[in-house]
Amino acid sequence: MDILFIILLICMSFSCSNKDVEAPLTLFATPTTLSELPAQGGEVTFAVTTNAPKWEYTLSSDWLTEKAQTDTSLILKVSANPTDNQRITTITFGLSSLPNAKQSILLSQAKAQMPKADLIDLVFKTDGTADNIASESIKVTTLKGDGLCTAYNTTYNRHIARFKHTGTTISSGYYKIDYSSNQKLKEAIADGHTMETFCLLETDTPLPDQEIKMFSTHEGGGTGFLVGNHARNNSFVFLPHIGSGYVWTNSGVSPEKGRYYHIVGVWNKEEGKAFIYVDGVLKATENTQGNFNFPAATCQWFGIGADASPGGGETPWQGEVAIARLYDRPLIAKEIELLWNELKDLQPELNGIHITEISLTPKQVLQEGEYIIRGKGFKSGDKIKLESTSCAENIYICDGHITENHVTITIPKGFTSGEYRFFVVRDEKEMDLGFTTLKVVNKLPKKPKVIAHRGYWTTGSPQNSVAALKKAQEIGVYGAEFDLWITKDGKIVINHDDSINNLKIEEATFNQLKDIALRKGEMLSTLEDFLEQGKKDPSTRLILEIKTHKNAANNHRIVTETQKLVQASGIADQVEYIAFNIEICKKMLELQPDATVAYLGGACPPQQLNELGLHMDYYIETIRANKSWVAQMQDLGKTVNVWTVNTPGELAEMIELGVDFITTDYPELATLLIKNH
């Protein structure tokens, strides 16, 4: 029913006992016509005009309370409507001197309705990008990368974003909403806000010492969600930074792998409380005191798929995100229930296609060669459809050879290079798996070669010892890697850390270090010791990691001295160099232009490394986040090594990716897997 406000205005007059007739007393409250009060509550203000010395009012419901009253006005606070029904009440104005003279106004409040996100509401798209449909002034940037793709989810009738990240930092494969110069958004967050996400975790648990975040803006302030580390019971947490610190609003709900959860976090500044809801149910409430604190200036952006950090994304998500919304007010429980009601009955069909742990790897492929799609849930008879994202005519249907954890297809004859979206086809149904890039080549890259990390020490020899080098030579790997430091008096010794037996190598003399024993009778070795052992087996390359020293002068000293010793040894063509410091790499090439030098730092993309004449030698998580860099680097005529790859799953993944070298603590295992791949 559309209820209008009923206005009753009573003009009041009375006779005086004396002979003089005074002006009649009047009372008039406005506005007399109001729109229906909003379900989320707020305030309503009345102006009161009267010639009486005093006026009063009465309320018939407790969902209206006085906020302020003056001689000429009344401000009422309207609480949120937690019901499914419209609320109606009356406010009555009057004069105490004339009890029968009153003005009554009927008010109504809307029932709780589906809230609409007014700051952020992401819609993921088929090309992997996203739009913010809540506000044209708040833009979302897609940092495309191999760790991110989108796929259409038929259960929820929307594209979801799938994040395949591990480790702690990423440079691509997430979404970014920068609000550093958006004062309106800042003010909206700072006076109370609500965050909502619908997400799926696709890993057993985060690492015991690691948090992972699907939607957040943290770094010394901010707000957002995370799945906590072991100390937080791996639970969903809403984490606004209020007053003196973070308010850990821990749901106590640890997500199951492969299941979607609806998470809502509310910070109500006026009430001084933070709330977290999981699947429509309030799970935790924390008291808050003080104002909202923003992150550092360089981190004032929301990350979807990773958290904000000065250098890019950190604590990245491992799974899917279907909803990421931000509201400029605290939602009430009824509104959150309505949001959940839209999702709770949408469950995957029992007879539908349900593939999990999907991984599509960009690769070089042969026509009529094989390509592997990793995932669980494939069934005998499944076909794989490949649709070009740039050419609608390029559609291929492939038979699949099914195993427990993957399906293998044969690349069709006539297949062309490009980005393709993959679908599982089963009976008359399809499931979107996402997209990746396949490049047709005439010849696949050679199988990767193995480098023993700090020598082959996992059989019992000390790391970075001559014995570990001998073991690596004995099993016939491509190379043995070890770490170089220079002493105060210019001697180069082999050790991973910058100190040994509490002695800083750079600040000690060789005489102080030379008698330090390792294990099994091995002593601290020098570069000369390794070069001498290297001569005994020219087939094993020596991979020298020149460690970053405390200053540029020491970096220069060790590069110069290393070059001198290697050239004097007569086996310069058997030695390669790696370093985390880009200036060390450049100096090495300056001294020996024909040297093979690789950069370890992970921050430079292929084109930049190529311009410097450097090869790529990156941590496995960096390679995972930027899989396309492998082929790009190889196309530029440079090699790619990945470190440190130890488990069978990791080794298989990197072999399949086509890297040139794998550095591992288990060189015999790696050699066997490469041989049988």
Secondary structure, 3 states (H helix, E strand, C coil): CCCCCCECCCCCCCCCCCCCCCCCCCEEEECCCCCCECCCCEEEEEEEEECCCCCEEEECCCCEEEEEECCCEEEEEECCCCCCCCEEEEEEEEECCEEEEEEEEEEEECCCCCCCCCCEEEEECCCCCEEECCCCCCCCEEECCCCEEEEEECCCCEEEEEEECCCCEECCCEEEEECCCCHHHHHHHHCCEEEEEEEEECCCCCCCCCCECCEEECCCCCEEEEECCHHHCCCEEECCEECCEECCEECCCCCCCCCEEEEEEEEECCCCEEEEEECCEEEEEEECCCCECCCCHHHCEEEECCEEECCEEECCCEEEEEEEEEECCCCCHHHHHHHHHHHHCCCCCCCCCCCEEEECCCEEECCCCEEEEEEECCCCCCEEEEEECCCCCCEEEEEEEECCCEEEEECCCCCCCEEEEEEEEECCEEEEEEEEEEEECCCCCCCCEEEEECCCCCCCCCCCCHHHHHHHHHHCCCEEEEEEEECCCCCEEECCCCEECCEEHHHCCHHHHCCCECCCCCECCEHHHHHHHHHCCCCCEEEEEECCCCCHHHHHHHHHHHHHHHHHHCCHHHEEEEECCHHHHHHHHHHCCCCCEEECCCCCCHHHHHHHCCEEEEEHHHHHHCCHHHHHHHHCCCCEEEECCCCHHHHHHHHHHCCCEEEECCHHHHHHHHHHC
